Amino acid sequence: MSRKYKFHNKSALYFVSFATVYWIEIFTRQVYFDVLAKSIDFCRAKKGMELYAYCFMPSHVHLLFRSSNEQPMELLRDFKKHTAKKIIEAIKNNPQESRKELLLWLFEKAGKEKANVTKYQFWQHHNKPIELWSEKVIKQKIDYIHNNPIELGFVTKSIDWKYSSARNFQDDHTVLEIDETGFLG
């Protein structure tokens, strides 16, 4: 693995992106989005996550965060492990999930491809953390996060994507609370 994709500075602000295995579009139902949102809330309240920007897309997640406990790798690892377990559980228990058998088969197939996975693999293992070092770079990453739903053709304005901090930047905190950036005017 490249040196550039590791959490070297434990107190730094990081941009991370991570996707479901095979880029499966799982986040198409409210129940699965809710797992992500509740898990972020828990990490903010109990695990020292400072969240500055986010976007939940159908197959992937973008976060701009810092670990106040100086454990960014462990924080992200625990978040991914917990959400994987909860989303797979939600899939199994969702009577409206028409893709249940296919999804579980794909997650099990991905798990069999990795020696360190016992049954299902939900998330791809890499996170590609990028340490953010200046206001200019931070602003670029926030713009990238907020423009992702536009680039993929889901909306024409970033604030129209429900699961994005673009709404928070317009004082709409109905989905998730984020921390004040302080560095963006």
Secondary structure, DSSP 8 states (H G I E B T S, - for coil): --GGGS--STTSEEEEEEEBGGG---TTSHHHHHHHHHHHHHHHHHS-EEEEEEEE-SSEEEEEEEETTS-HHHHHHHHHHHHHHHHHHHHHH-TT-TTHHHHHHHHHHHHHT-TT-SS---B-S----EEE-SHHHHHHHHHHHHHHHHHTTS-SSGGGSTTBTTTGGGT--SS------SS--
